[in-house]
Amino acid sequence: MINENAKPFILRKRNTDTALLMVHGFTASPSELLPIAHIISNSMGWDVYGPLLPGHGETPQALNKMSWSNWYAALENSMREMRPNYDKIYLVGLSMGALLVLKMGTQELGIKGIVSINAPIFTKSMLLDWGIIEVLKYFIPLWPKKKSDLEDYLSKQGRFAYSFYPLVAMSSMNELRKQAKKQVRNIKSPVLIVQSQLDENVSLKSAIFLARELGQAQDDIIMLPRSTHIATMDREKEDLAQAIIDFIKNINN
């Protein structure tokens, strides 16, 4: 059963030709994107979709039965539903969601622009960057997250996320990360790169790498000096929402 705080959302306005598809991160849910989704939709009247990726919003065990191809297929389904109704579709991804929208940008035609928020190209995780997960997943199904005041703060704001990392699914996310790293240079759509400078999970090298690889496709790079990994719910969420609005307005015009 899907947790009440993890359900997908659709913010619809009237008579708009512009829509955003917002994609949440690994073990999380659309709830972490709602703050900026409301700001953008209320400010500009654009429609915003926040799907729940397969295996999320239920139990960590359910997520361990899924792979990156399941998550990507869900986004393809969302795109098929959106295309007949909008002339301009933008992709916004947070963390693993950023990896998914970047990969989609290498394959899908007609995407007007992409916003990558704290894409984990390079991480601060020993499980991922040291390859430990590829062995550990055969022995331990779940790895507990570190308890922190930050996680409590996000939870009190309504964010639903698992308190464990499902290691089989995390290994699949690692494969997605490797593919995105290799393929990102093939993106033709404009890309806004966003990186939190206080990110506890993602290295700042990720933003530098993306800027270099994207070349002409890179529209801008925004650094958030006071934000942590979940920038969409942090102290600069209004600044982040405005940066996304400015990015889209510039393309639409």
Salt bridges, closest charged atoms under 4 A:
GLU4 OE1 - LYS7 NZ 3.15
ASP17 OD2 - LYS88 NZ 3.65
GLU32 OE1 - ARG159 NE 2.83
GLU108 OE1 - ARG83 NH2 2.62
ASP129 OD1 - ARG177 NH1 3.01
GLU134 OE1 - LYS137 NZ 3.17
GLU151 OE1 - ARG159 NH1 3.45
ASP199 OD2 - HIS229 ND1 2.85
GLU213 OE1 - ARG185 NH2 2.71
GLU213 OE2 - ARG212 NE 3.73
ASP234 OD1 - ARG235 NE 4.00
